[in-house]
Every structure is written in structure tokens, then in C-alpha cells.
Amino acid sequence: MHFTLLYSYFSSAVSSPLYSCQLQGQFHLNGMHKAGDVVLGGLFNLNFFAVFPDLSFTSEPQQPTCHGFNVLGFRQAQTMAFAIDEINRNTNLLPNVTLGYSLYDNCANLGIGFSAALYLVSGQEEHFILDETCVGTPPVLGIVGDTSSTRSIAISSVLGLYRVPMVSYFATCSCLSDRQKFPSFFRTIPSDAFQVRAMIQILKHFGWTWAGLLVSDDDYGLHAARSFQSDLAQSGEGCLAYFEVLPWGNDEAELRRIVDVMKKSTARVVIVFADKRNMINLMEEVVRQNVTGLQWMTSEALTTAIVLQTPRLMPYLAGTLGIAIRRGEIPGLREFFLQTRPDQHHNKSYGNSMVNQFWEYTFQCRFAPPIAGVDAGATLCTGQEDLENVETDFLDISNLRPEYNVYKAVYALAYALDDLLQCEPGRGPFSGHSCGNLKGLKPWQLLYYLEKVSFTTSFGDQVSFDENGDALPIYDIMNWLWLPDGRIKIQNVGDVKRTNFKREELTIDEDKIFWNFESRKPPWSVCSESCPPGTRMARKKGEPVCCFDCIPCSEGKISNETSWYSVSNMVVHRHNIHMYLNTVPYFIDSLDCSSCPDDFWPSPQRDHCVPKKTEFLSYNEPLGICLTATSLLGTCICAVVLGIFIYHRRTPIVRANNSELSFQILLSLKLCFLCSLLFIGRPRRWTCQLRHAAFGISFVLCVSCILVKTMVVLAVFKASKPGGGASLKWFGVLQQRGTVMILTSIQAAICTAWIVSASSTPHKNTQYYNDKIVYECAVGSTIAFAVLLGYIGSLAILSFLIAFISRNLPDSFNEAKLITFSMLIFCAVWVAFVPAYVSSPGKYADAVEVFAILASSFGLLVALFGPKCYIILLRPERNTKKAIMGRSIES
């Protein structure tokens, strides 16, 4: 693989027939190398700062120098060296193949890191001959790195063109999951997309819906901010009170402005996606303004940053919750570290200077000549210094996090290479079913196997890559504990990982968390308090959705939950909490109150539904009791009158005008009084079917008897005149009975047809009242009801007209007058009934109908039988045929 930026091809002036290739120049990079059959490259951050010379281009530019040694970066590089050494000693993995490595320092600088990557894939000898084989250090087959998302984006965009695999252990930008732009990029650290979702789940777990977001001004911070804002808005689980980009360098004015925003905000939770350098500058301003009472949440770049864990910053940062790279255990690593020794034979060379630089930094000595950044007057290093006699973070393997990712990245490349070399010829995945081989190995061939690699580490973690080159994500949740003696401890309080079923599993042990507040409890960070039951949210115009007012629910609606979830498969235990979460939206507070089911109504507080009160004309209420008593009273009076008439059945006043009809009228009136009881009590199917049928037939029986009586009176009067005797033959006893039966049968037929075709049934009516259910009998057929009433009315009107015509007959006791008066009462009652019935809601409609039945029944009873009972009981002297016929009575 040849990069035209680095090489210049030319024809040799000498007589040699071969072509030659010469490097345009060399980069002086801190590195560490080991030869092997296959070489893996590595990019690590061994120095924090790079100094570039003046680029005037009047002379050849000098190489940049790096300073600010990073012991942890060196520990990561040595971890890669250990992993390769361990693989070389493993007879089951890559047997008969020796792995080598070329590791470079990127000096936390994009230009240097990019140069190192090109150096790795192109080779770095000044001159080699282009014959059948190239003489010199072979290019690497894959690269482990880089530490930065920005550098990884730049490097992998170029390496991807040539399909050189790059496995990062620390670049988290979600943009690197784009396989179209970065087809050869893999990583053993979760992407920021997963880290963002993990942070959002922590916010939701503690009910923090109002938070501030601070990010660094680079790809890592800006992509994380974009992802965080998008996921937070989509989930509906909270809002950002402010979003600020931290400046590079110590921009005091901008930092002062940002801290002022934090002080004025009501958000108590601050989320940070930034580099250590950004955070150090910010904390200097936080300390200066003494901003306390904040709950910090940090990304993996800051959670384990020792530079922030100082007694000066603990009053502000103690209690911090952070996402951290999964901690692992690597057996034998410390023993390997203790074997580290400087290479005194190459101490003048930049090519193998990593260990020497570490040695000078650790023991504060120098090799001759001194390495940049070390005091020239320091003592000379012998190379025999003992690492166990010096205090250094290099030997601290209690918290292996980036190192564990480096370890997994090296093993992923090794397992992929092992799978490639075990391919059986003729059954390979490449063209013609061919396989790759060690002599002609191409980086793109390794990519095929790297995408399918799957193995389990000695620590028990499964390693594989998805379609985007991301490993199965898992993070530890850490808490910064400030001990009473002033010591600082970073403790694990849970983890979050994605299972094979594409679910995120969050585990938090709340009992272990240290809260840096007087209450020693989690803070409350919301823009607006959750609306109490019985109210709903009303968003404030121009403010985030988390800021709202609470207004009471409207009539008929409730809200009984301050928060509700649409998240499936979630299990919560308060002290050891496991939450299985899908990406389904989750909402806090309700924008709308919900309606109760049809049979329920809100409680007075409108926080829950209660069964609606049921209403019907009951026997237990005063109205029902009065109507029932009146009905029974009427029935008893009818019975008493019937008894009187039976006892005095032989007297003229009883026998006058067919006593049989009088008995039938009394019996029908008794039925009329009793049928009113069917309208009282809880409606049932049989009562609904019988009530109108019994009412209609009883009243038709009564009115038809009165009609026949009236007609008989008129016929008798006409018969008393000359030539009128023929009219009586049509009004004999049989004819009277037949007429009553026919008229009643018509009503019975109407009722039967009604019941069969559209029967009246019990019905729960919720239209009259919102908070009540009116039990009533649905009429079924309004037409049938109208026909029933119309038939009764027509008979009553006919009776009234005939009686009115007969009112002035000369008999002393003219019953036509009584019938006229009774029919007048009857018609008046039922004419008034219609509008009263239509306008009366619920049980009062039944009460109006019962009242009409009772009033008309009492009207008939009193008007028809009152005068007769008066004569029978109080004026017996008038109960004679002579008196009834109008003859004078002797005193």
C-alpha cells in the first residue's frame, strides 16, 4: 500500500535496472516496536501537549516536540504489548505465528496522530528496493486506536479507503457508527449513542427532568450534545435548562458567563461531555464563584479522571455520578509491567523511546542526551532502577478500564486473524472460494473475519461487533465518594448494558450512593412540580415542555397519576433496581385529563373514578313511598266501595244502569291503582314489559265500561220517547259485555304487538345527568306508546261527548252528569301529562306517569262512585226507585 503523499517515485541515475522509492521525509515520533510475522499498530496518548516550531518555510521545518507525560497512556500502550506477548505464548491462538507491534504517541494532537497512522500503514524506512519483495519494516495489518473521536474520524476516513481495520478503545462519537463513511472502523468502547441513553435512564430513575448540558467544542462533545438533545426530546423524559459549549483554553469571560448561567438556573443537575482540560478550566471558575449544591453527571471521559479528584474540588464534585468504561481484570499484567526496562541502545532514537521517556518521568533522571521535558541537570538514569520502590500509577491495576478495552481490541484482531488462517482452501469466503494466507495477507481480508469475530474474555465478557462495528455496550455507573478522613474513592454503584435481546438493562444500588447534600438524599431537579391528582399540565408559552402550570381537570375528567410510562418490560426494585427498557416513549405528567368509563364519575377531588349514583323511582325514597301509599290507598278504597256495592247490590242506586258495569269499573280502577306499582322500583325486563301493557289494558277496560254506561243512559232516555224502544235492543247485557270485551281486546292486541316487535327494556340512561345513571325502561317503540295513549284518549273523548250530550236528561239522579265530570277530569289529567312527561328527566318521568294514573283513577273513582256512596251510606232515604225516577217524596 503506497501513499502518494509520502513517496516519490523516480528512475535511478545509476545503471541498476531496478526502480527505487525514497521517503520525502521522516516524522520523529515517540514509539515502541517489536518485530513479528504480523505487525499490529497502536496509537496512544503518551503526552498531553505538542509544541510546533515556526513554519516560515525559509528552512526545513523542525519536528514538533511533545511534553506533559501521561502515565496512564503509557500503561495502555504497555497493555497492548502484554496482550500480544500473551497471545504469542498461547499455543491455541495463532500457533506458529508471532505477532509484533508498532506503537506511537499521538501527543493529543490531530496532526501528529494522523502522521503516526500513515507511518504505520506505509512503512518508515528511508529507502527500499522495489523488486519481488520490499526490504524494510512491513506495514501493519491493523491499528488499535485512537483515543480521540476527532482523530479517529480523520484517520479512519483515510484508512477506510484502503480497508485497513482500525479498532478504537476510547473513541465514542456515535458518528463513527456510519459504515458508509467509516467501513473499516471498529471499537470496544460503547458509542455515545448508548452512553446518552444510559444517562437519560439515570435521569429518569431519579426523576430529574430539568438539567443543564455542558460539552466540549470538538467532535466528541458536539456529537454527544446533538444525540443527547435528540434522544431526550424523543423520549419526553426531561428538558434542558441550558446548553453550553465549553471553550478551549482559559477564556475567563466565557467561563464566567457559563457559570453565571449555572448559578441562575433552577436545574440542580449538570451533565458534562467534555475533556479533562475543559473541565479543569470550568472548575476553576466554579471554585472562584463558590457554586455548590449541584449534582454532576459526567461522561466516561471524566468519570475516572484523577486530575479532578482533589481535596480542593471535592466540596463541589463529591457525589458525582458518572458513566465509566467497564472495569476488567487482566491476570499477569502487573508482573509484566514490572519487567519493563528502558532500551539504552536506542535512547537517541525517537523510534523506540516510549519506555525511556516513562523511565525519566518516573525516576526524575535522564538519559544522555536528555529527553525534552526532563531537567537537563537531573541525575543520569542507569536503567536498573526498581519500579517497586517508587510510587507510580503505572502499577495500579485495580481500576483497569481503557486498558481492558485495549486488551479486548488486540484479542479481537488476533481472533479474526486466527479464523482467517484456519480457512480451508476451496471453502474460503473470497473469490473462487479462496482463502487468505500469511505471505499475501491483505488488510481487507482481515475485515471480513473481524466483522464476524466472537469470543469471551477471561473476565467473562463477551466480545463481538454489530453491523456498525460497535461491540456489545456495557458501562459501569460510578459515584465519587468523599470519605470523612478526606480521602476520595470512586465506587461502583451499578451498571448499564445491552443484552442480546436488544434491551438495555440498568442496575443501580442506591444504598451505596454518596450524595453531597445536607439531607444525604438525591436532589430534586424539575422545572415545575408534578401536577397533583385532579389537575393537568398547561404548558407555559415560549418555555420548554417541562415548565408548566397545573389547572384542575374539567368536569367529568380525572388525572390520578403524576407520571405514567409507556415503557414495556420494566422491573423495579427500590434498593437493587433492575430496569429493562425498550426505546418506547415515556411521559411525565399528563397534558390531558382522562374521561371515566360510562358507569363511573370523578370523585370530588377528580383524582379517581367512582361508580355513578344510580337513580330510579325507588320504594325507599319519600316520593316512591308517597306514590306507593297513594296507590295502595286507592286500591283499598276501591275494595271498600266494591264491598259496599256488593252489600247493597239489591238497592235501586246500585242496580240502576247495569250494576255489572259498575262492578267492572271498580275492578278495573283497582287494577289501575295496582299497575302504578310497576313503575316504582328498579326496572327489570318483566316490569318494563308489563307496566305499559297493564296500564293500557286496565284503563281501556275502565273507560270502555264507562263508554258503554254512557251509551246505555242515552239509549234508555231515547227509548222512553214514543217510537224509541227499538234502540234498547242494541244495548242488552250481552251486547254491553261484548262491546267492553271488543274494545279491551283491541288494546290487548296493541300491547301484544308492541311487546313482540319492540319490547320495552331496562336502560341505563347517562344523558340526563353527568354524575348519575338513570335506570329507566326504554319505550322501545314511541309509535306503539302513542297508539296506546291515543286509543285510551279516543275512548275517553267519545265517552265525554256522549255524556255531555246526556247531561241534561230529566232524571233526578242522572249518571251522565257524573260521567261527564269524571271524563273531564280524566282528559284534563292526561292532556297535562304529555308535556309534563316529555320535560321530566329520569325518575321524575315515571313519577309523572304514576301521578297521572293515580290522579285519573281517583278522579273516576270519586266522580262516579262518590255521590252513590254518599246516598247509600248517608242518605238512604234517597236510595229508592221513586227518588231515582224523580217522583216526590213525602215528608
Secondary structure, DSSP 8 states (H G I E B T S, - for coil): ---TTTEEEE--SSS-SS-EEEES------EEEE--SEEEEEEE--EEEEE------SS-----EEEEE-HHHHHHHHHHHHHHHHHHT-TTSSTT--EEEEEEE-TT-HHHHHHHHHHHHH---SEEEBSSSB-S----SEEE--SSHHHHHHHHHHHGGGT--EEESS---GGGG-TTT-TTEEESS--HHHHHHHHHHHHHHHT--EEEEEEESSHHHHHHHHHHHHHHHHHTS-EEEEEEEE-SS--HHHHHHHHHHHHH-S--EEEEE--HHHHHHHHHHHHHHT--S-EEEE-HHHHT-GGG--TTTHHHHTT-EEEEE--B--TTHHHHHHT----GGGTT-GGG-HHHHHHHHHHTEE-SS--TTS-TTSEE--S---GGGS--GGG--TTBSHHHHHHHHHHHHHHHHHHHHT--TTS-SSGGG----STT--HHHHHHHHHH-EEE-TTS-EEEB-TTSBB--EEEEEEEEE-TTS-EEEEEEEEEEE-TTS-EEEEEEGGG----STT-S-----SS----TTEEEEE-TTS-TT-EEEEE--TTEE---SEEE---S----SSEEEEEE-S--EEES-SS-EE--TTEEE-TTSSSEEE-EEE---TTSHHHHHHHHHHHHHHHHHHHHHHHHHHTTTSHHHHTT-HHHHHHHHHHHHHHHHHGGGGSSS--HHHHHHHHHHHHHHHHHHHHHHHHHHHHHHHHHHHTSTT-GGGGGGGSHHHHHHHHHHHHHHHHHHHHHHHHHS--EEEEE-SS-SSEEEEEEE-S-HHHHHHHHHHHHHHHHHHHHHHHHTTT-S-SS-HHHHHHHHHHHHHHHHHHHHHHHHH--THHHHHHHHHHHHHHHHHHHHHHHHHHHHHHHH-GGG-SHHHHHT-----
